[in-house]
Amino acid sequence: MLADDASPASLRSYAYELLTWFRFLQALEVPWDRAGRAEARDFALWLKTVKKPPRPRRGDAPVPGWVNPVTGKATPGENYAARTRRHARAVIRSFYEYHREMHGRPLVNPFPQAGGVEDGRLGAHRNPMEPFPRPSRRAVYQPKEPKPAPRSIPDQAFNDLFAALSCNRDRALVAFYVSTGARASELLGVCQGQVTPEDQVIGVVRKGSRALQRLPASSDAFVWLRLYQQQMRNMVPWGPDEPLWWTLRRPFRPLAYDAARMLFTRANRVLGANWTLHDLRHSAAKRMVRDPNLTLADVQWVLGHAHISTTEIYIAPTPDEVIAHVLAHHERQRAQRERPPAPPAPGYRPEVLATLFGTTAAGGGTR
């Protein structure tokens, strides 16, 4: 993975999954190259039932699995999520496939591939005019994962969240997040030389391709950025290669992800919500998709998606939008039922029409 130029975050994630697998095999006293389907089955069942290691929590922290009444989002539960278990299975399988290809052992992969995949190359000869093929069935010991819709922040909730921010740096950061759709790590890694206020663009290094991309941002974001820079003048280093975002307390350090997450946590604490930085990316995507003057390809380019099918998930309405549309439908139906009947055309007597069609002459109700 390191030779393939994988990101350090991916290396760390894969290492932790393999560490869990090796600790499991050590408890069973089974060598890693002797593990089979039985160990894979027991590992899948163990991950499904075991509780995650406890971590220190504040006294007022919500219990695991609690649903926030403001956002409708649930906090992480006590057990491992289906996505985590699927990731662990994929990591372990790829680890064994690597050793089978490079060293010829072990002969059997504990986690088999999905049905319908030939030679492990699903879609190797796919017609680019056709959608990507999917396996005919789930792989063995692969958990089912629901397809949650991306949750964006409603406009009024975003206004309340923005009003709860306490400094110009936080306002500038949130304004850039919601107008550019950049990921949290991408925006935090921006240098001062990558900001071009006269063109109203800001350059970010993409998470996947590591390419520098200039993203357009709102004018309000640059106004807040200017106020923040004026506040920090002669207090932090200035230069094209210096970080753009800094902590506000001495000793001044470049703003890291944990610090940016804490500023969001403070605003959430005021509102009683549990929005995340990634929700701002979803909000930016939903706002751009709703604009009829922007094409889906435009939104794909701004978000940095490799496939337009990833961008298409934002076309689907959110549950709040569906509920609002259906309630408006019921209101229109009620107003139509209560609407008085149209008067008869000239030359027709209402009592005759009532006798003929079974309606009263005055109210129009059915007898």
C-alpha positions as CSV (number, residue, x, y, z in Angstrom):
1,M,0.0,0.0,0.0
2,L,2.9,2.4,0.7
3,A,4.4,1.6,-2.6
4,D,1.0,2.2,-4.3
5,D,1.1,5.8,-2.8
6,A,-1.8,5.1,-0.3
7,S,-2.6,7.8,2.2
8,P,-1.2,7.5,5.7
9,A,-4.8,7.4,7.0
10,S,-5.5,4.3,4.9
11,L,-2.4,2.6,6.1
12,R,-3.3,3.3,9.7
13,S,-6.9,2.0,9.2
14,Y,-5.7,-1.2,7.5
15,A,-3.1,-1.8,10.2
16,Y,-5.7,-1.6,13.0
17,E,-8.0,-4.0,11.2
18,L,-5.1,-6.5,10.8
19,L,-4.1,-6.0,14.4
20,T,-7.6,-7.0,15.5
21,W,-7.5,-10.1,13.3
22,F,-4.1,-11.2,14.6
23,R,-5.2,-10.7,18.2
24,F,-8.3,-12.8,17.5
25,L,-6.2,-15.6,16.1
26,Q,-3.7,-15.4,19.0
27,A,-6.6,-15.9,21.4
28,L,-7.6,-19.0,19.4
29,E,-3.9,-20.2,19.2
30,V,-4.2,-20.5,15.4
31,P,-1.3,-19.4,13.1
32,W,-2.4,-16.8,10.6
33,D,-1.5,-19.0,7.6
34,R,-3.6,-21.9,9.0
35,A,-6.8,-19.9,9.5
36,G,-9.8,-21.2,7.5
37,R,-13.5,-20.6,7.1
38,A,-14.3,-21.6,10.6
39,E,-12.1,-18.9,12.0
40,A,-13.5,-16.4,9.6
41,R,-17.0,-17.3,10.7
42,D,-16.2,-17.0,14.3
43,F,-14.4,-13.6,13.7
44,A,-17.5,-12.3,11.9
45,L,-19.8,-13.4,14.8
46,W,-17.4,-12.0,17.4
47,L,-17.3,-8.6,15.7
48,K,-21.1,-8.6,15.5
49,T,-21.6,-9.3,19.2
50,V,-18.6,-7.7,21.0
51,K,-18.8,-4.2,22.4
52,K,-16.3,-1.6,21.4
53,P,-13.6,-0.7,23.9
54,P,-15.0,2.0,26.2
55,R,-13.4,5.5,26.0
56,P,-13.6,8.4,28.4
57,R,-16.8,10.4,28.1
58,R,-18.0,13.7,29.6
59,G,-20.6,13.5,32.3
60,D,-23.2,15.1,30.1
61,A,-22.4,13.0,27.0
62,P,-25.3,11.1,25.4
63,V,-25.5,7.4,25.8
64,P,-24.4,5.3,22.8
65,G,-27.1,4.9,20.2
66,W,-29.1,8.0,21.4
67,V,-31.0,9.9,18.6
68,N,-30.6,13.6,18.7
69,P,-34.0,15.3,18.6
70,V,-32.6,18.4,16.7
71,T,-30.8,16.6,13.9
72,G,-32.4,13.1,13.9
73,K,-28.9,11.6,13.9
74,A,-27.9,8.7,16.2
75,T,-24.7,8.7,18.1
76,P,-22.4,5.7,17.6
77,G,-23.6,2.6,19.3
78,E,-21.9,0.2,21.7
79,N,-21.3,-2.4,19.0
80,Y,-19.3,-2.2,15.8
81,A,-21.3,-0.8,12.8
82,A,-21.9,-2.9,9.7
83,R,-19.6,-0.6,7.7
84,T,-16.8,-1.2,10.1
85,R,-17.3,-5.0,9.9
86,R,-17.4,-4.9,6.1
87,H,-14.2,-2.9,6.1
88,A,-12.4,-5.4,8.4
89,R,-13.5,-8.3,6.1
90,A,-12.2,-6.5,3.0
91,V,-8.8,-5.7,4.7
92,I,-8.2,-9.2,5.8
93,R,-9.2,-10.7,2.5
94,S,-6.9,-8.4,0.6
95,F,-4.1,-9.2,3.0
96,Y,-4.4,-13.0,2.3
97,E,-4.8,-12.4,-1.5
98,Y,-1.5,-10.5,-1.4
99,H,0.3,-13.3,0.3
100,R,-1.2,-15.9,-2.0
101,E,-0.1,-14.0,-5.1
102,M,3.4,-13.0,-3.8
103,H,4.4,-16.1,-1.7
104,G,2.0,-18.9,-2.7
105,R,0.6,-19.4,0.7
106,P,-1.8,-19.9,2.3
107,L,-3.7,-21.9,-0.2
108,V,-7.1,-20.9,1.0
109,N,-8.4,-17.4,1.8
110,P,-10.5,-17.5,4.9
111,F,-12.8,-14.9,3.4
112,P,-14.0,-16.0,-0.1
113,Q,-14.9,-13.5,-2.8
114,A,-18.5,-12.6,-3.7
115,G,-20.5,-14.8,-6.0
116,G,-20.5,-13.9,-9.6
117,V,-17.0,-12.4,-9.5
118,E,-14.7,-14.1,-12.0
119,D,-10.9,-14.1,-11.3
120,G,-11.5,-11.4,-8.8
121,R,-11.9,-8.7,-11.5
122,L,-15.5,-7.6,-11.4
123,G,-16.1,-5.3,-14.4
124,A,-12.6,-5.8,-15.9
125,H,-14.1,-5.8,-19.4
126,R,-17.0,-3.5,-18.7
127,N,-18.6,-1.5,-21.5
128,P,-18.1,2.2,-20.5
129,M,-21.6,2.9,-21.9
130,E,-23.2,0.5,-19.3
131,P,-23.4,0.8,-15.5
132,F,-20.9,-0.9,-13.3
133,P,-21.8,-4.5,-12.7
134,R,-22.5,-5.7,-9.2
135,P,-21.9,-9.2,-7.7
136,S,-24.9,-11.4,-7.9
137,R,-24.9,-11.9,-4.2
138,R,-23.1,-10.9,-1.0
139,A,-19.9,-12.6,-0.1
140,V,-19.7,-15.1,2.7
141,Y,-19.6,-13.5,6.2
142,Q,-20.2,-10.0,4.7
143,P,-22.6,-8.0,6.8
144,K,-25.6,-6.2,5.2
145,E,-25.1,-2.5,5.1
146,P,-28.0,-0.1,4.8
147,K,-27.8,2.7,2.3
148,P,-28.3,5.9,4.3
149,A,-29.1,9.0,2.4
150,P,-26.5,11.9,2.9
151,R,-27.8,14.1,5.7
152,S,-27.5,17.8,5.0
153,I,-28.2,20.7,7.4
154,P,-31.4,22.5,6.7
155,D,-31.1,26.2,5.9
156,Q,-32.7,27.4,9.2
157,A,-30.6,25.0,11.2
158,F,-27.5,26.2,9.4
159,N,-28.4,29.8,10.2
160,D,-28.7,28.9,13.9
161,L,-25.4,27.1,13.8
162,F,-23.6,29.9,12.1
163,A,-25.0,32.4,14.7
164,A,-23.6,30.2,17.5
165,L,-20.0,30.5,16.2
166,S,-17.9,32.8,18.4
167,C,-15.1,34.1,16.2
168,N,-14.3,35.3,12.7
169,R,-12.0,32.3,12.0
170,D,-14.8,29.8,12.7
171,R,-17.2,31.8,10.6
172,A,-14.8,31.9,7.7
173,L,-14.0,28.2,8.0
174,V,-17.7,27.2,8.0
175,A,-18.5,29.6,5.2
176,F,-15.8,28.0,3.0
177,Y,-17.0,24.5,4.0
178,V,-20.6,25.1,3.0
179,S,-19.7,27.0,-0.2
180,T,-16.9,24.9,-1.7
181,G,-18.0,21.4,-0.5
182,A,-14.4,20.6,0.3
183,R,-13.6,17.8,2.8
184,A,-12.5,18.8,6.3
185,S,-8.9,17.7,5.8
186,E,-8.7,19.4,2.4
187,L,-9.7,22.8,3.6
188,L,-7.6,22.6,6.7
189,G,-4.5,21.9,4.6
190,V,-4.8,25.1,2.5
191,C,-1.8,27.4,2.4
192,Q,-2.0,31.2,2.3
193,G,-0.7,31.3,-1.3
194,Q,-3.6,29.2,-2.5
195,V,-6.2,31.8,-1.7
196,T,-7.1,34.2,-4.6
197,P,-9.7,36.7,-3.4
198,E,-9.7,38.6,-6.6
199,D,-10.9,35.5,-8.5
200,Q,-13.0,34.3,-5.6
201,V,-11.3,30.8,-5.6
202,I,-9.4,28.8,-3.1
203,G,-7.0,26.0,-3.9
204,V,-7.3,22.6,-2.1
205,V,-5.3,19.4,-2.4
206,R,-7.7,16.6,-3.2
207,K,-7.8,13.7,-0.8
208,G,-7.8,10.9,-3.4
209,S,-5.7,12.2,-6.4
210,R,-3.6,14.6,-4.3
211,A,-4.0,17.1,-7.1
212,L,-4.4,20.9,-6.5
213,Q,-7.8,22.1,-7.5
214,R,-9.1,25.6,-7.4
215,L,-12.7,25.8,-6.0
216,P,-15.0,28.7,-6.2
217,A,-16.3,30.1,-2.9
218,S,-18.9,32.6,-1.8
219,S,-18.1,36.2,-1.3
220,D,-19.2,36.1,2.3
221,A,-16.5,33.5,3.0
222,F,-13.8,35.8,1.8
223,V,-15.2,38.7,3.9
224,W,-15.0,36.6,7.0
225,L,-11.5,35.4,6.0
226,R,-10.3,39.0,5.6
227,L,-11.6,39.8,9.1
228,Y,-9.9,36.8,10.5
229,Q,-6.6,37.6,8.8
230,Q,-6.8,41.2,10.0
231,Q,-7.3,40.0,13.6
232,M,-4.3,37.6,13.4
233,R,-1.9,40.1,11.6
234,N,1.6,40.2,13.1
235,M,0.7,37.3,15.4
236,V,1.2,34.2,13.0
237,P,3.7,33.7,10.2
238,W,2.8,35.1,6.8
239,G,3.9,33.7,3.5
240,P,2.6,31.7,0.5
241,D,3.7,28.4,2.0
242,E,2.4,29.1,5.5
243,P,-0.9,27.5,6.8
244,L,-4.0,29.5,6.4
245,W,-5.8,28.4,9.6
246,W,-4.2,28.8,13.0
247,T,-5.2,28.4,16.6
248,L,-6.3,31.5,18.4
249,R,-4.4,30.9,21.6
250,R,-0.7,30.9,22.3
251,P,1.4,29.2,21.3
252,F,0.0,29.5,17.9
253,R,-0.1,26.3,15.9
254,P,-1.7,25.2,12.6
255,L,-5.3,24.3,13.1
256,A,-5.7,20.5,13.1
257,Y,-8.8,18.4,12.5
258,D,-9.4,17.7,16.2
259,A,-9.4,21.5,17.0
260,A,-11.7,22.2,14.1
261,R,-14.1,19.5,15.3
262,M,-14.1,21.0,18.8
263,L,-15.2,24.4,17.4
264,F,-18.2,22.6,15.9
265,T,-18.8,20.7,19.2
266,R,-19.0,24.0,21.1
267,A,-21.6,25.4,18.6
268,N,-23.5,22.1,18.8
269,R,-23.6,22.3,22.6
270,V,-25.3,25.6,22.4
271,L,-28.0,24.3,20.0
272,G,-28.3,20.8,21.5
273,A,-27.4,19.3,18.1
274,N,-24.8,16.9,16.9
275,W,-23.9,18.1,13.4
276,T,-20.5,17.2,12.0
277,L,-18.0,18.9,9.7
278,H,-18.8,16.4,7.0
279,D,-22.5,17.4,7.1
280,L,-21.4,20.8,5.7
281,R,-20.1,19.0,2.6
282,H,-23.4,17.2,2.2
283,S,-25.2,20.6,2.6
284,A,-23.1,22.2,-0.1
285,A,-23.8,19.3,-2.5
286,K,-27.6,19.5,-1.8
287,R,-27.6,23.3,-2.4
288,M,-25.8,23.0,-5.7
289,V,-27.9,20.1,-6.9
290,R,-31.1,22.1,-6.2
291,D,-29.8,25.0,-8.4
292,P,-31.3,24.5,-11.9
293,N,-28.4,26.5,-13.5
294,L,-25.8,24.0,-12.3
295,T,-25.5,20.6,-14.1
296,L,-24.7,17.4,-12.3
297,A,-21.3,17.4,-14.0
298,D,-20.5,20.8,-12.5
299,V,-21.4,19.5,-9.0
300,Q,-19.2,16.4,-9.6
301,W,-16.2,18.5,-10.5
302,V,-16.6,20.7,-7.4
303,L,-17.0,17.7,-5.1
304,G,-14.1,15.9,-6.7
305,H,-16.0,12.6,-7.3
306,A,-14.4,10.1,-9.7
307,H,-17.7,8.8,-10.9
308,I,-20.9,10.8,-11.5
309,S,-22.9,8.0,-9.9
310,T,-21.5,9.1,-6.6
311,T,-22.8,12.6,-7.2
312,E,-26.2,11.2,-8.1
313,I,-27.0,10.2,-4.5
314,Y,-27.6,13.9,-3.8
315,I,-30.5,14.0,-6.3
316,A,-32.6,11.9,-3.9
317,P,-34.7,14.1,-1.6
318,T,-34.0,14.0,2.1
319,P,-36.6,12.6,4.6
320,D,-37.4,16.2,5.7
321,E,-38.0,17.3,2.1
322,V,-40.3,14.3,1.5
323,I,-42.2,14.9,4.6
324,A,-42.7,18.6,3.7
325,H,-43.8,17.7,0.2
326,V,-46.3,15.1,1.4
327,L,-47.7,17.5,4.0
328,A,-48.2,20.2,1.3
329,H,-49.9,17.6,-0.8
330,H,-52.4,16.8,2.0
331,E,-53.0,20.5,2.5
332,R,-53.8,21.0,-1.2
333,Q,-56.2,18.0,-1.0
334,R,-58.0,19.5,2.0
335,A,-58.2,22.9,0.3
336,Q,-59.7,21.3,-2.8
337,R,-62.3,19.5,-0.8
338,E,-63.3,22.7,1.0
339,R,-63.5,24.7,-2.2
340,P,-67.1,25.8,-3.0
341,P,-68.5,24.2,-6.2
342,A,-68.5,26.3,-9.4
343,P,-71.9,27.9,-10.2
344,P,-73.9,26.2,-13.0
345,A,-73.7,27.6,-16.5
346,P,-76.4,30.1,-17.6
347,G,-79.6,28.4,-18.5
348,Y,-79.4,25.5,-16.0
349,R,-81.4,25.5,-12.8
350,P,-79.4,24.3,-9.7
351,E,-82.3,22.2,-8.3
352,V,-82.5,20.3,-11.6
353,L,-78.8,19.6,-11.6
354,A,-79.0,18.5,-8.0
355,T,-81.7,16.0,-8.8
356,L,-79.8,14.7,-11.8
357,F,-76.3,14.4,-10.4
358,G,-77.2,13.7,-6.7
359,T,-75.8,16.9,-5.2
360,T,-77.5,19.6,-3.2
361,A,-78.1,22.9,-4.8
362,A,-76.4,24.9,-2.1
363,G,-73.3,23.1,-0.7
364,G,-72.5,20.6,-3.5
365,G,-72.1,17.7,-1.1
366,T,-73.1,14.1,-2.2
367,R,-76.4,12.8,-0.8
